[in-house]
Amino acid sequence: MSANLQEKDRRFIWHPYTQMKDFESTDLLMVDRADGVFLYDTKGRRYYDTISSWWCVMHGHNHPIIKQRVKNQLDRLEQVHFAATSHETAVELAEYLVSITPPSLSKVFFSDNGSTANEVALKMSFQYWKINNQPRREKFISLERGYHGDTIGTISLGGVPAFEGPFRPLTFDSYRIPAPYCYRCPAGCPEPEKSSWNTPDEGPFSSLNCSLECLEPLRKLLEERGSTIAAFILEPLMMGAGGIIVYPRQYLSEAVSLCRSHGVHLIFDEVATGFGRTGTMFALEQAAVSPDFLCLSKGLTGGYLPLAATLTTDEIYRAFYADYSEGKTFFHGHTFTANPLGCAAALGSAEVFRRENVIGNLREKILCLQQGKERMASLPHIGDTRGTGMAAAFEIVADKESREPFPAARRVGWQVYLAGLDKGVILRPLGDVIYLFPPLCTTTEQIDDILERTRQSLSEVLASMEGQA
């Protein structure tokens, strides 16, 4: 049966972010079922889902509470359009989201994935300035290596060149500033000393010995062109697809202050960082800041169904609130906006967070992962180990001293991924950055096991790279 599925897959399916030629002779991982932190293939082999199935399965697979919520909703209402129509599950979810986010965020606009959540924020900000007689504010700022989705609007603000590829001519112009990538500081400063993870409350840069010179491009841009800028979009504390880049919370708080002083909207993309990933429900809490738009998806439903939300302020909402004839309506929507099944899954996830004290129980797990990740630092070609909360990453380089990367054609990260499958651990790389993003329900014993299997996978591949560039 497995061989037949592989053959049909090759014949009929085009997978995302996948060079299909890689699988002419190599089989795809054909997943048959899942439970907790494990995936099982069609041959019965077990694998740790160390990337939470692309960062969304927060409470593990097959959780009874979320499943029951969805089943109950299925018997009641499975889908209804959301234009001038509503339903109880969406109302309950909106109330919940407003209750757990900063007080200034009082309105919820639903969509269906992270890209659209960010696209909604971009369009709302853009239209807001038109309505408020500041038509010159048409530009957006984003970070190099930032990632906000795959729609044309969001790749216009993305900073991962490989993801743009041939689509650059389709995108609109925006301002991109250097990322606060401490391992490869854009200002040429020495890497800030990282704090030891002695308590879960200590981030990697708890005591920052850095003047944040990487903020100068933002400061200069705002001084010169602030009156033409609609919003600054960024991923708080941790940039995901750009390489799990963790940066100081002081950068975030200073960036917020700069934008506020120039009247520029702030869009926080917490699609990847939200719902406990960085150790707090939202990463923004760690810098005590609040945006004008907060974009959520992935872990919103615990990974069970597609759903997204963009939260914003009453001030922005009221700008659109007018007689229809004034032309201020926000004309944007999706067929599956606030889908009842997705909303039910999200409420199920909320119930798990509450019943199982998920955030409170992360402390020991975070220590286990963050202290344990340092096992990789002594391996050949591991240039940087970094992480925050329940995320850790290991950057592979050709030379530790110069930090020179391997040529992309060597595909070192891909080799580690294949080695990991042999050891029952899924290590899907971001280029040559290997990362761990386990479900929040992962136990400390499982984290230790994952780390050891990861170390073995890295050791096996990197030993063969010694002396090569």
C-alpha positions as CSV (number, residue, x, y, z in Angstrom):
1,M,0.0,0.0,0.0
2,S,2.8,2.5,0.9
3,A,4.6,2.0,-2.4
4,N,1.3,2.6,-4.3
5,L,0.7,5.8,-2.3
6,Q,4.2,7.0,-3.1
7,E,3.7,6.3,-6.8
8,K,0.3,8.1,-6.9
9,D,1.8,11.0,-4.9
10,R,4.5,11.5,-7.5
11,R,1.9,11.3,-10.3
12,F,-0.7,13.8,-8.9
13,I,0.7,16.0,-6.1
14,W,2.9,19.2,-6.1
15,H,4.1,19.8,-2.6
16,P,4.8,23.3,-1.1
17,Y,8.4,24.5,-0.6
18,T,9.5,21.3,-2.2
19,Q,11.7,20.6,-5.2
20,M,9.8,17.6,-6.4
21,K,12.9,16.2,-8.3
22,D,14.4,15.4,-4.9
23,F,11.8,12.6,-4.7
24,E,12.4,10.8,-7.9
25,S,14.2,8.1,-6.0
26,T,13.7,9.2,-2.4
27,D,10.3,8.5,-0.8
28,L,8.3,11.2,0.9
29,L,7.5,10.7,4.6
30,M,4.0,9.2,4.2
31,V,2.2,9.9,7.5
32,D,-0.6,7.6,8.4
33,R,-1.6,8.7,11.9
34,A,-0.5,10.9,14.8
35,D,-0.8,11.0,18.6
36,G,0.7,13.4,21.1
37,V,4.1,14.5,19.9
38,F,4.5,11.6,17.5
39,L,3.8,11.0,13.8
40,Y,3.5,7.4,12.5
41,D,4.2,6.5,8.9
42,T,2.5,3.9,6.8
43,K,5.0,1.3,7.9
44,G,4.4,1.9,11.6
45,R,7.6,3.8,12.3
46,R,7.4,6.6,14.8
47,Y,8.9,10.1,14.5
48,Y,9.0,13.1,16.9
49,D,7.1,16.0,15.4
50,T,9.8,18.4,16.5
51,I,8.5,21.2,14.2
52,S,4.9,21.0,15.4
53,S,3.8,20.3,11.9
54,W,5.0,23.7,10.6
55,W,4.7,25.4,14.0
56,C,1.0,25.0,14.7
57,V,0.3,21.9,16.7
58,M,0.6,23.4,20.2
59,H,-1.0,20.7,22.3
60,G,0.0,17.6,20.4
61,H,-2.0,15.6,18.0
62,N,-5.3,13.9,18.7
63,H,-6.1,15.9,21.8
64,P,-9.5,14.8,23.1
65,I,-10.7,18.3,24.2
66,I,-10.1,19.9,20.8
67,K,-11.5,16.9,18.9
68,Q,-14.7,17.0,21.0
69,R,-15.2,20.7,20.5
70,V,-15.0,20.2,16.7
71,K,-17.3,17.2,16.7
72,N,-19.9,19.0,18.7
73,Q,-19.7,22.0,16.3
74,L,-20.0,19.7,13.3
75,D,-23.4,18.5,14.5
76,R,-24.6,22.1,14.9
77,L,-23.1,24.3,12.1
78,E,-20.2,23.6,9.8
79,Q,-20.1,26.7,7.6
80,V,-21.9,30.0,7.0
81,H,-20.7,33.1,5.2
82,F,-19.6,35.9,7.6
83,A,-20.8,39.0,5.7
84,A,-23.7,40.5,7.7
85,T,-24.0,37.0,9.4
86,S,-22.5,35.7,12.6
87,H,-22.6,32.7,14.9
88,E,-22.1,32.0,18.6
89,T,-18.7,30.3,18.3
90,A,-17.1,33.2,16.5
91,V,-18.5,35.6,19.1
92,E,-17.1,33.5,21.9
93,L,-13.7,33.3,20.2
94,A,-13.5,37.0,19.5
95,E,-14.3,37.7,23.2
96,Y,-11.6,35.3,24.3
97,L,-9.0,36.8,22.0
98,V,-9.7,40.3,23.2
99,S,-9.5,39.1,26.8
100,I,-5.9,37.7,26.4
101,T,-4.4,40.4,24.3
102,P,-3.4,44.0,25.2
103,P,-6.3,46.2,26.4
104,S,-6.0,48.5,23.4
105,L,-6.9,45.7,21.0
106,S,-10.7,45.5,21.0
107,K,-11.8,44.4,17.5
108,V,-11.2,41.1,15.8
109,F,-11.3,40.5,12.0
110,F,-11.2,36.8,11.1
111,S,-9.5,35.3,8.0
112,D,-8.0,31.9,7.3
113,N,-4.2,31.8,7.4
114,G,-1.2,33.7,8.5
115,S,-0.6,35.4,5.2
116,T,-4.1,36.8,5.1
117,A,-4.0,37.9,8.7
118,N,-1.0,40.1,7.8
119,E,-2.5,41.2,4.5
120,V,-5.6,42.4,6.4
121,A,-3.5,44.5,8.6
122,L,-1.6,46.0,5.7
123,K,-4.8,46.9,3.9
124,M,-6.5,48.3,7.0
125,S,-3.5,50.5,7.8
126,F,-3.3,51.7,4.2
127,Q,-7.0,52.6,4.0
128,Y,-7.0,54.1,7.5
129,W,-4.5,56.8,6.4
130,K,-6.6,57.5,3.3
131,I,-9.7,58.0,5.4
132,N,-7.8,60.2,7.9
133,N,-6.6,62.6,5.2
134,Q,-2.9,61.5,5.2
135,P,-2.8,60.0,1.7
136,R,1.0,60.3,1.6
137,R,1.4,57.4,4.1
138,E,1.6,54.6,1.5
139,K,4.9,52.9,2.4
140,F,5.6,50.0,4.7
141,I,8.8,49.1,6.6
142,S,9.8,45.5,7.2
143,L,13.0,43.6,8.3
144,E,15.4,41.8,6.1
145,R,15.0,38.1,6.7
146,G,11.5,38.7,8.0
147,Y,8.7,36.5,6.7
148,H,5.0,37.4,6.7
149,G,3.4,35.0,4.2
150,D,3.2,34.0,0.5
151,T,0.6,36.3,-0.9
152,I,1.8,39.1,-3.2
153,G,1.2,41.7,-0.5
154,T,3.1,39.8,2.2
155,I,6.1,38.8,0.0
156,S,6.4,42.5,-0.9
157,L,7.3,42.9,2.8
158,G,9.2,39.6,3.1
159,G,12.9,39.6,3.5
160,V,13.8,36.0,2.6
161,P,15.2,36.3,-0.9
162,A,14.7,32.6,-1.8
163,F,11.0,32.9,-1.1
164,E,10.5,35.8,-3.4
165,G,12.3,34.1,-6.3
166,P,10.9,35.1,-9.6
167,F,8.0,37.0,-8.1
168,R,9.8,40.3,-7.4
169,P,8.4,42.1,-10.4
170,L,4.9,41.4,-9.0
171,T,5.5,43.1,-5.7
172,F,5.2,46.7,-4.5
173,D,8.1,48.7,-3.2
174,S,8.6,48.9,0.5
175,Y,11.5,49.9,2.9
176,R,13.5,47.0,4.3
177,I,15.9,47.6,7.1
178,P,18.6,45.2,8.5
179,A,17.4,42.6,10.9
180,P,18.6,42.5,14.5
181,Y,20.6,39.3,13.7
182,C,23.0,39.3,16.6
183,Y,25.1,36.4,15.2
184,R,25.7,38.4,12.0
185,C,25.2,41.9,13.3
186,P,24.4,44.3,10.5
187,A,26.2,47.1,12.4
188,G,29.3,45.0,12.7
189,C,29.1,45.0,16.5
190,P,30.3,42.0,18.6
191,E,27.6,39.6,19.4
192,P,25.9,40.5,22.7
193,E,26.7,38.2,25.6
194,K,23.9,35.7,26.0
195,S,22.6,35.1,29.5
196,S,22.7,31.6,30.9
197,W,19.3,30.0,31.2
198,N,19.2,29.7,35.0
199,T,15.5,30.5,35.2
200,P,12.8,30.3,32.6
201,D,12.2,34.1,33.0
202,E,15.7,34.9,31.6
203,G,15.7,35.5,27.9
204,P,18.8,35.1,25.9
205,F,19.7,38.8,26.3
206,S,18.4,39.5,29.8
207,S,21.4,41.7,30.6
208,L,22.0,43.5,27.3
209,N,25.6,44.7,26.8
210,C,24.8,46.3,23.5
211,S,23.9,49.8,22.3
212,L,21.5,48.5,19.6
213,E,23.3,50.2,16.8
214,C,21.2,48.0,14.5
215,L,18.3,50.4,15.2
216,E,20.0,53.3,13.4
217,P,18.6,52.5,10.0
218,L,15.0,52.6,11.4
219,R,15.7,55.8,13.2
220,K,17.2,57.5,10.1
221,L,14.4,56.2,7.8
222,L,11.7,57.6,10.2
223,E,13.4,60.9,10.5
224,E,13.7,61.3,6.7
225,R,10.4,59.7,5.5
226,G,8.3,59.1,8.6
227,S,5.4,61.1,7.2
228,T,5.1,58.8,4.2
229,I,5.1,55.5,6.1
230,A,1.9,53.7,7.0
231,A,3.2,50.9,9.2
232,F,6.2,48.9,10.4
233,I,5.6,45.1,10.3
234,L,7.8,42.7,12.3
235,E,7.8,39.4,14.2
236,P,8.3,40.2,17.9
237,L,11.4,38.7,19.6
238,M,11.9,35.8,17.1
239,M,12.0,35.8,13.3
240,G,10.8,32.4,12.1
241,A,11.4,31.5,8.5
242,G,14.4,33.8,8.3
243,G,16.3,31.4,10.5
244,I,14.8,31.4,14.0
245,I,16.6,34.6,14.7
246,V,16.1,35.6,18.3
247,Y,16.8,39.3,19.2
248,P,16.8,41.4,22.3
249,R,13.4,42.6,23.7
250,Q,15.0,46.0,24.1
251,Y,15.2,46.3,20.3
252,L,11.4,45.7,20.1
253,S,10.6,48.3,22.8
254,E,12.9,50.9,21.2
255,A,11.5,50.2,17.7
256,V,8.0,50.7,19.1
257,S,9.0,54.1,20.7
258,L,10.5,55.3,17.4
259,C,7.4,54.4,15.4
260,R,5.1,56.0,18.0
261,S,7.0,59.2,17.8
262,H,6.4,59.4,14.1
263,G,2.8,58.3,14.1
264,V,3.6,55.1,12.3
265,H,1.4,52.0,12.8
266,L,2.9,48.9,14.3
267,I,1.9,45.5,12.9
268,F,3.0,42.6,15.1
269,D,3.1,39.3,13.2
270,E,2.7,36.7,16.0
271,V,1.6,33.9,13.7
272,A,4.6,31.9,14.8
273,T,5.4,33.4,18.1
274,G,1.9,33.5,19.6
275,F,0.2,31.1,21.9
276,G,3.0,30.2,24.2
277,R,5.9,29.6,21.8
278,T,8.2,32.1,23.4
279,G,7.2,31.2,27.0
280,T,4.4,33.8,27.4
281,M,1.1,33.7,25.6
282,F,2.4,36.4,23.2
283,A,5.9,37.5,22.7
284,L,4.9,41.2,23.0
285,E,4.3,40.7,26.7
286,Q,8.1,40.3,27.3
287,A,8.7,43.8,26.0
288,A,5.5,45.3,27.6
289,V,4.5,46.8,24.3
290,S,1.2,46.9,22.3
291,P,0.7,47.2,18.5
292,D,-2.0,48.7,16.4
293,F,-2.5,45.4,14.7
294,L,-1.8,41.9,16.1
295,C,-1.9,39.0,13.5
296,L,-2.5,35.5,14.7
297,S,-2.9,32.1,13.1
298,K,-1.0,28.7,13.3
299,G,-1.4,27.9,17.0
300,L,-4.8,29.7,17.2
301,T,-6.6,26.4,16.7
302,G,-3.9,24.3,18.2
303,G,-3.1,23.3,14.6
304,Y,-6.3,21.4,14.0
305,L,-8.0,23.6,11.4
306,P,-7.1,26.7,9.3
307,L,-8.1,30.0,11.0
308,A,-6.6,33.4,11.5
309,A,-7.4,36.7,13.2
310,T,-6.2,40.3,13.0
311,L,-6.9,42.3,16.1
312,T,-6.9,46.1,16.1
313,T,-7.8,49.1,18.1
314,D,-11.1,50.9,18.5
315,E,-9.6,54.0,17.0
316,I,-8.8,52.3,13.8
317,Y,-12.2,50.5,13.7
318,R,-14.0,53.8,14.3
319,A,-12.3,55.4,11.3
320,F,-14.2,52.9,9.0
321,Y,-17.5,53.3,10.9
322,A,-19.7,55.6,8.8
323,D,-22.7,55.7,6.5
324,Y,-22.2,53.4,3.6
325,S,-22.4,56.3,1.2
326,E,-19.1,57.7,2.6
327,G,-17.2,54.8,1.0
328,K,-15.3,53.8,4.2
329,T,-16.3,50.1,4.3
330,F,-13.4,47.7,4.5
331,F,-13.9,45.6,1.4
332,H,-12.0,42.5,2.3
333,G,-13.1,38.9,3.2
334,H,-12.7,35.2,2.7
335,T,-15.1,32.5,2.0
336,F,-14.2,30.6,5.2
337,T,-13.9,33.7,7.4
338,A,-14.7,32.7,11.0
339,N,-15.5,29.1,9.9
340,P,-17.5,27.6,12.8
341,L,-15.3,24.4,12.9
342,G,-12.1,26.4,13.0
343,C,-13.5,28.7,15.7
344,A,-14.6,25.6,17.7
345,A,-11.0,24.2,17.5
346,A,-9.7,27.5,18.7
347,L,-12.0,27.5,21.7
348,G,-10.9,23.9,22.3
349,S,-7.3,25.1,22.3
350,A,-8.2,27.9,24.7
351,E,-9.8,25.3,27.0
352,V,-6.6,23.2,26.9
353,F,-4.5,26.3,27.8
354,R,-6.8,26.9,30.8
355,R,-7.4,23.3,32.0
356,E,-3.8,22.1,31.7
357,N,-2.1,25.4,32.8
358,V,0.0,25.2,29.7
359,I,1.9,28.5,30.1
360,G,2.6,27.9,33.8
361,N,3.9,24.4,33.1
362,L,6.4,25.6,30.4
363,R,9.0,26.7,32.9
364,E,10.8,23.4,33.4
365,K,10.4,22.5,29.7
366,I,12.0,25.8,28.6
367,L,15.0,25.3,30.9
368,C,15.4,21.7,29.6
369,L,15.4,22.8,26.0
370,Q,17.4,26.0,26.3
371,Q,20.1,24.5,28.5
372,G,20.1,21.3,26.5
373,K,20.6,23.0,23.2
374,E,24.1,23.9,24.2
375,R,25.1,20.3,23.7
376,M,25.4,21.2,20.0
377,A,27.8,24.1,20.5
378,S,30.9,22.0,20.6
379,L,30.1,20.1,17.4
380,P,32.1,20.9,14.3
381,H,30.5,23.5,12.1
382,I,27.9,24.7,14.6
383,G,28.4,28.4,14.5
384,D,25.6,29.5,16.7
385,T,23.1,28.0,19.1
386,R,20.1,30.2,19.8
387,G,16.6,30.0,21.2
388,T,13.9,31.4,23.3
389,G,10.9,29.7,25.0
390,M,10.1,26.4,23.3
391,A,12.2,27.1,20.2
392,A,15.9,26.4,19.6
393,A,18.1,26.6,16.5
394,F,21.6,25.6,15.4
395,E,23.3,27.4,12.5
396,I,25.7,25.4,10.5
397,V,28.7,27.2,9.0
398,A,31.7,26.1,7.0
399,D,34.1,28.0,9.3
400,K,33.3,28.9,12.9
401,E,35.8,31.7,13.1
402,S,34.8,33.5,9.9
403,R,31.2,32.4,10.2
404,E,31.3,31.7,6.4
405,P,28.3,29.5,5.4
406,F,28.6,26.4,3.3
407,P,27.7,26.9,-0.4
408,A,23.9,26.4,-0.8
409,A,24.5,23.7,-3.3
410,R,26.0,21.5,-0.6
411,R,22.6,21.3,1.1
412,V,24.0,20.4,4.5
413,G,20.7,21.1,6.2
414,W,18.9,18.7,3.9
415,Q,21.5,16.0,4.7
416,V,20.8,16.5,8.4
417,Y,17.0,16.2,7.7
418,L,17.6,12.8,6.1
419,A,19.8,11.7,8.9
420,G,17.2,12.7,11.4
421,L,14.5,10.6,9.7
422,D,16.7,7.6,10.3
423,K,16.7,8.4,14.0
424,G,13.0,9.1,14.3
425,V,13.2,12.9,14.5
426,I,11.9,15.4,12.0
427,L,14.5,18.2,11.5
428,R,13.2,20.1,8.5
429,P,15.9,22.8,8.0
430,L,15.7,26.5,7.1
431,G,18.6,26.4,4.7
432,D,21.5,25.4,7.0
433,V,19.7,26.3,10.2
434,I,18.4,23.2,12.0
435,Y,15.7,24.0,14.6
436,L,13.4,22.5,17.2
437,F,9.9,23.8,17.6
438,P,8.2,21.0,19.6
439,P,4.6,21.0,20.7
440,L,4.1,22.7,24.1
441,C,2.9,19.4,25.6
442,T,6.3,17.7,25.0
443,T,7.7,16.4,28.3
444,T,11.2,17.1,29.6
445,E,12.1,13.4,29.1
446,Q,11.0,13.7,25.5
447,I,12.9,17.0,25.0
448,D,16.1,15.2,26.3
449,D,15.5,12.4,23.8
450,I,14.8,14.8,21.0
451,L,18.0,16.7,21.8
452,E,20.1,13.5,21.8
453,R,18.7,12.3,18.5
454,T,19.3,15.7,17.0
455,R,22.9,15.7,18.3
456,Q,23.5,12.3,16.8
457,S,22.0,13.5,13.4
458,L,24.2,16.6,13.4
459,S,27.3,14.7,14.5
460,E,26.9,12.1,11.7
461,V,26.6,14.7,9.0
462,L,29.0,17.4,10.3
463,A,31.8,14.9,10.9
464,S,31.8,14.2,7.2
465,M,32.1,17.9,6.5
466,E,35.3,18.5,8.5
467,G,37.9,20.3,6.5
468,Q,35.4,21.1,3.7
469,A,34.0,24.4,2.6
